[in-house]
């Protein structure tokens, strides 16, 4: 069981945190009632799930699954905006552990993750991040004629708009630019602009198709601008589409039906990335979602009622016990 405790800079109190807190409550309930399970029950808090401080989301679960393109040693060398290495940050807070972060040495029989709802779309969807650098020519903002400028920011603004417009036109999925960086001053024509594109679709093929169409639009814009600007694109991180395990889904559904009526249950897809997407590559996995008021996420206004938090924790407990019971019987 588990989720993550890190959040976005403007995040709320429920995303990830509820999954960890509920799993801790489940462990407490099992201990207080002296329940002896067939499989050991563990709580996992995934490091850097959001990827807000260190680029590359779902980092710990990706390393543990060995399916991520960024292995452990490479993760340790990633820097935050202040130049702090991931390894140093882990040392500083006492979390650079000696236990191997590898499912082949520390595996799971299954994994359940409780999370707040993130949009009503059963399975994880494919996603990719791309880093884009637009280059131009630096110049004085007061003495360089408007017709002679190679302004990287002007071109970047058109490219960013094309990201939105292409996603709207194709209806293949969603595409977002959430980070923009420039090192220039207010009196200088920008010579370099960096931004990150986040693309999420129902399938990996749709991700690739949307990315292709966005970058074709980029080429057309660069050609139209004809001002000496250029763009460089690099794929920085990705998460393949994931399918959750039928046994785990059934355990969660049956457990939910013990607490609520059929009409209060629905199968869902999530365009958000979760640690469960990586665990599902190597062990049976499923997620349990509870309502979030107005579907708000990555926002201080996130809110899930105490009743729904408690209900989610109860269904998590029952799901774990049901899966453990069938594992004991050798059914799984």
C-alpha positions as CSV (number, residue, x, y, z in Angstrom):
1,X,0.0,0.0,0.0
2,X,1.1,3.6,-0.3
3,X,1.4,6.7,-2.4
4,X,3.6,9.8,-1.9
5,X,4.0,12.8,0.5
6,X,5.6,15.3,-1.9
7,X,3.4,17.8,-3.6
8,X,3.5,20.6,-6.1
9,X,4.6,24.1,-5.1
10,X,1.0,25.2,-5.1
11,X,-0.4,21.8,-4.1
12,X,-2.9,20.8,-1.5
13,X,-3.2,18.5,1.5
14,X,-4.7,15.4,-0.1
15,X,-2.9,14.5,-3.4
16,X,-0.7,11.5,-2.4
17,X,-0.8,12.4,1.2
18,X,-4.2,10.7,1.7
19,X,-2.8,7.4,0.3
20,X,0.1,7.4,2.7
21,X,-2.0,8.4,5.7
22,X,-4.8,5.8,4.9
23,X,-2.2,3.1,4.5
24,X,-0.7,4.0,7.9
25,X,-4.2,3.8,9.4
26,X,-4.7,0.3,7.8
27,X,-1.4,-0.9,9.4
28,X,-2.6,0.5,12.8
29,X,-6.0,-1.3,12.5
30,X,-4.3,-4.6,11.6
31,X,-2.0,-4.2,14.6
32,X,-4.6,-3.1,17.1
33,X,-6.9,-6.0,16.1
34,X,-4.0,-8.5,16.1
35,X,-4.8,-9.5,12.5
36,X,-2.2,-12.0,11.1
37,X,-2.0,-11.8,7.3
38,X,-0.6,-14.4,5.0
39,X,1.5,-11.8,3.2
40,X,3.5,-9.1,5.1
41,X,1.8,-5.8,4.7
42,X,3.9,-2.7,4.0
43,X,3.5,1.0,3.6
44,X,5.5,2.7,0.8
45,X,6.0,6.4,0.4
46,X,7.4,7.1,-3.1
47,X,10.2,9.7,-3.3
48,X,9.8,12.5,-5.8
49,X,6.5,11.3,-7.2
50,X,5.5,14.7,-8.5
51,X,8.9,15.6,-10.0
52,X,8.4,19.2,-8.8
53,X,11.8,19.6,-7.2
54,X,13.9,17.1,-9.2
55,X,12.9,16.7,-12.9
56,X,11.5,13.3,-13.6
57,X,8.3,12.2,-11.9
58,X,7.5,8.9,-10.0
59,X,11.2,8.6,-9.5
60,X,11.3,6.0,-6.7
61,X,8.7,3.7,-8.1
62,X,10.4,3.9,-11.5
63,X,13.7,2.9,-10.1
64,X,12.1,0.1,-8.0
65,X,10.4,-1.3,-11.0
66,X,13.6,-1.1,-13.1
67,X,11.4,-0.1,-16.0
68,X,12.2,3.6,-15.9
69,X,14.7,5.0,-18.4
70,X,16.5,6.7,-15.4
71,X,18.3,4.2,-13.2
72,X,19.2,4.8,-9.5
73,X,22.7,6.2,-10.1
74,X,21.4,8.6,-12.7
75,X,18.6,9.8,-10.4
76,X,21.2,10.6,-7.7
77,X,22.9,13.1,-10.1
78,X,19.8,15.1,-10.9
79,X,19.9,18.6,-9.6
80,X,17.1,20.9,-8.4
81,X,16.9,24.6,-9.3
82,X,19.4,25.5,-6.5
83,X,21.9,23.0,-7.8
84,X,21.4,20.5,-5.0
85,X,21.9,16.9,-6.1
86,X,19.2,14.3,-5.4
87,X,21.8,12.2,-3.5
88,X,22.7,15.1,-1.3
89,X,19.1,15.9,-0.5
90,X,18.5,12.2,0.5
91,X,21.6,12.3,2.7
92,X,20.5,15.5,4.4
93,X,17.1,14.2,5.4
94,X,18.3,10.7,6.3
95,X,16.5,8.9,3.5
96,X,19.6,7.6,1.5
97,X,18.9,4.1,2.7
98,X,20.9,0.9,2.3
99,X,17.9,-1.3,1.4
100,X,18.0,-2.0,-2.4
101,X,15.3,-0.1,-4.3
102,X,14.7,-3.0,-6.7
103,X,11.6,-5.2,-7.0
104,X,13.8,-8.2,-7.7
105,X,15.3,-8.0,-4.2
106,X,12.3,-6.3,-2.4
107,X,9.2,-7.3,-4.3
108,X,5.5,-6.9,-3.6
109,X,2.8,-9.5,-3.9
110,X,0.5,-6.7,-5.0
111,X,0.0,-3.0,-4.6
112,X,-3.0,-0.8,-3.8
113,X,-3.0,3.0,-3.9
114,X,-5.7,5.2,-2.5
115,X,-5.9,8.6,-4.2
116,X,-8.2,11.5,-4.6
117,X,-10.1,11.6,-7.9
118,X,-8.5,13.4,-10.8
119,X,-11.0,13.6,-13.5
120,X,-13.6,11.0,-14.7
121,X,-12.0,9.5,-17.7
122,X,-9.7,1.9,-15.2
123,X,-6.2,2.4,-16.5
124,X,-3.2,4.7,-16.4
125,X,-2.7,6.7,-19.6
126,X,0.5,7.3,-21.6
127,X,2.5,10.5,-21.0
128,X,5.7,12.2,-22.2
129,X,7.6,15.3,-21.2
130,X,9.6,17.3,-23.8
131,X,12.1,20.0,-23.1
132,X,12.1,22.8,-25.8
133,X,14.8,25.4,-26.2
134,X,14.1,28.4,-28.5
135,X,17.1,30.4,-29.5
136,X,17.5,33.8,-31.0
137,X,19.9,36.7,-30.9
138,X,20.4,38.9,-27.8
139,X,20.1,42.6,-28.4
140,X,19.4,46.0,-26.8
141,X,15.7,46.5,-26.3
142,X,16.0,50.3,-27.0
143,X,18.3,50.4,-30.0
144,X,17.5,47.2,-32.0
145,X,14.9,48.0,-34.7
146,X,11.7,45.9,-34.5
147,X,12.2,44.6,-38.0
148,X,15.7,43.3,-37.3
149,X,15.0,41.3,-34.1
150,X,15.6,37.6,-33.6
151,X,13.4,37.4,-30.4
152,X,13.3,34.0,-28.9
153,X,10.4,34.9,-26.5
154,X,8.1,36.0,-29.3
155,X,8.7,32.8,-31.2
156,X,8.3,30.7,-28.0
157,X,5.0,32.4,-27.3
158,X,3.7,31.3,-30.7
159,X,5.0,27.7,-30.1
160,X,3.3,27.5,-26.7
161,X,0.0,28.6,-28.2
162,X,0.4,26.0,-30.9
163,X,0.7,23.3,-28.2
164,X,-2.8,24.2,-26.9
165,X,-4.3,24.7,-30.4
166,X,-3.0,21.4,-31.7
167,X,-4.4,19.5,-28.7
168,X,-7.7,21.2,-29.2
169,X,-7.8,20.6,-32.9
170,X,-6.8,16.9,-32.9
171,X,-8.7,15.8,-29.7
172,X,-6.0,13.2,-29.2
173,X,-5.4,14.1,-25.6
174,X,-4.1,16.9,-23.5
175,X,-0.9,19.0,-23.8
176,X,0.3,21.6,-21.3
177,X,3.3,24.0,-20.9
178,X,3.7,24.5,-17.2
179,X,7.3,25.7,-16.9
180,X,9.0,28.6,-18.8
181,X,12.5,29.9,-18.1
182,X,14.5,32.8,-19.4
183,X,17.8,34.2,-18.1
184,X,17.5,37.6,-19.8
185,X,16.8,41.0,-18.3
186,X,13.9,43.4,-18.9
187,X,16.1,45.6,-21.2
188,X,17.4,42.8,-23.4
189,X,15.8,41.0,-26.3
190,X,15.7,37.3,-25.2
191,X,18.2,35.0,-26.9
192,X,17.1,31.8,-25.2
193,X,13.8,30.5,-23.8
194,X,13.3,27.0,-22.3
195,X,9.9,25.4,-21.7
196,X,8.5,21.9,-20.9
197,X,5.6,20.3,-22.7
198,X,3.5,17.7,-20.9
199,X,1.5,15.4,-23.2
200,X,-1.0,12.8,-22.0
201,X,-3.2,10.5,-24.1
202,X,-5.2,7.3,-23.8
203,X,-2.5,5.3,-25.6
204,X,1.2,5.6,-26.3
205,X,0.4,5.8,-30.0
206,X,-1.8,8.8,-29.5
207,X,0.9,10.4,-27.4
208,X,3.4,10.0,-30.3
209,X,0.8,11.3,-32.9
210,X,0.0,14.4,-30.8
211,X,3.7,15.1,-30.3
212,X,4.4,14.7,-34.0
213,X,1.6,17.1,-34.9
214,X,2.8,19.7,-32.3
215,X,6.3,19.6,-33.6
216,X,5.1,19.9,-37.2
217,X,3.3,23.0,-36.2
218,X,6.6,24.3,-34.6
219,X,8.4,23.8,-37.9
220,X,5.7,25.8,-39.7
221,X,5.9,28.7,-37.2
222,X,9.7,28.9,-37.2
223,X,9.5,29.1,-41.0
224,X,6.8,31.8,-40.9
225,X,8.7,33.9,-38.4
226,X,11.8,33.8,-40.6
227,X,13.6,35.9,-38.0
228,X,16.6,33.7,-37.2
229,X,15.1,31.9,-34.3
230,X,15.4,28.1,-34.0
231,X,14.0,25.4,-31.7
232,X,15.6,22.3,-30.2
233,X,13.4,19.5,-28.7
234,X,14.5,16.8,-26.3
235,X,12.3,14.0,-24.8
236,X,13.1,14.2,-21.1
237,X,10.8,11.7,-19.4
238,X,8.0,9.3,-20.2
239,X,5.5,6.9,-18.7
240,X,3.9,4.2,-20.9
241,X,0.2,3.5,-20.7
242,X,-0.5,1.0,-17.9
243,X,-3.2,-1.6,-17.3
244,X,-4.1,-2.5,-13.8
245,X,-4.6,-6.1,-12.7
246,X,-8.0,-7.7,-12.9
247,X,-7.6,-9.5,-9.5
248,X,-6.7,-6.2,-7.8
249,X,-9.6,-4.4,-9.5
250,X,-12.0,-7.1,-8.4
251,X,-10.7,-7.0,-4.8
252,X,-11.3,-3.2,-4.7
253,X,-14.7,-3.4,-6.4
254,X,-16.0,-6.1,-4.1
255,X,-14.7,-4.3,-1.1
256,X,-16.4,-1.1,-2.2
257,X,-19.7,-2.9,-2.6
258,X,-19.5,-3.9,1.0
259,X,-19.5,-0.2,1.9
260,X,-21.6,1.6,-0.7
261,X,-24.2,0.9,-3.4
262,X,-23.4,-0.1,-6.9
263,X,-24.5,3.3,-8.3
264,X,-21.8,5.0,-6.2
265,X,-19.0,3.0,-7.9
266,X,-17.5,3.6,-11.3
267,X,-14.5,2.4,-13.3
268,X,-12.1,5.2,-14.1
269,X,-9.1,6.2,-16.1
270,X,-6.6,8.8,-14.9
271,X,-4.5,11.1,-17.0
272,X,-2.4,11.8,-14.0
273,X,0.8,9.9,-13.4
274,X,1.0,7.7,-10.3
275,X,3.5,5.4,-8.7
276,X,1.0,2.6,-9.4
277,X,1.8,3.0,-13.1
278,X,5.3,1.7,-12.4
279,X,4.4,-0.9,-9.9
280,X,1.8,-2.3,-12.3
281,X,4.7,-3.2,-14.6
282,X,6.1,-5.8,-12.1
283,X,3.2,-6.7,-9.8
284,X,-0.6,-6.8,-9.7
285,X,-1.8,-3.3,-9.0
286,X,-4.9,-1.2,-8.8
287,X,-6.0,2.2,-7.5
288,X,-8.9,3.3,-5.4
289,X,-10.2,6.8,-6.0
290,X,-12.4,9.0,-3.7
291,X,-14.1,12.2,-4.7
292,X,-12.3,15.5,-4.7
293,X,-14.5,18.6,-4.5
294,X,-15.0,20.1,-7.9
295,X,-12.2,17.8,-9.2
296,X,-9.6,20.3,-8.0
297,X,-6.0,19.0,-7.8
298,X,-2.5,20.5,-7.5
299,X,-4.2,23.4,-5.8
300,X,-4.4,24.6,-2.2
301,X,-8.2,24.2,-2.5
302,X,-8.0,20.5,-2.8
303,X,-10.7,19.0,-0.5
304,X,-12.0,15.5,0.2
305,X,-14.5,15.2,3.1
306,X,-13.5,13.3,6.2
307,X,-16.3,10.8,5.5
308,X,-14.9,10.0,2.0
309,X,-11.3,9.9,3.4
310,X,-12.5,7.3,6.0
311,X,-14.5,5.4,3.4
312,X,-11.4,5.2,1.1
313,X,-9.3,3.9,4.0
314,X,-11.9,1.3,4.8
315,X,-12.1,0.1,1.2
316,X,-8.2,0.0,1.1
317,X,-8.2,-2.2,4.2
318,X,-10.8,-4.5,2.8
319,X,-9.1,-4.7,-0.5
320,X,-5.8,-5.7,1.1
321,X,-7.5,-8.3,3.3
322,X,-9.5,-9.8,0.4
323,X,-6.4,-10.1,-1.9
324,X,-4.4,-11.6,1.0
325,X,-7.2,-14.2,1.7
326,X,-7.1,-15.3,-2.0
327,X,-3.3,-15.4,-1.9
328,X,-3.4,-17.7,1.1
329,X,-5.8,-20.0,-0.7
330,X,-3.4,-20.0,-3.7
331,X,-6.0,-18.5,-5.9
332,X,-3.6,-15.7,-7.0
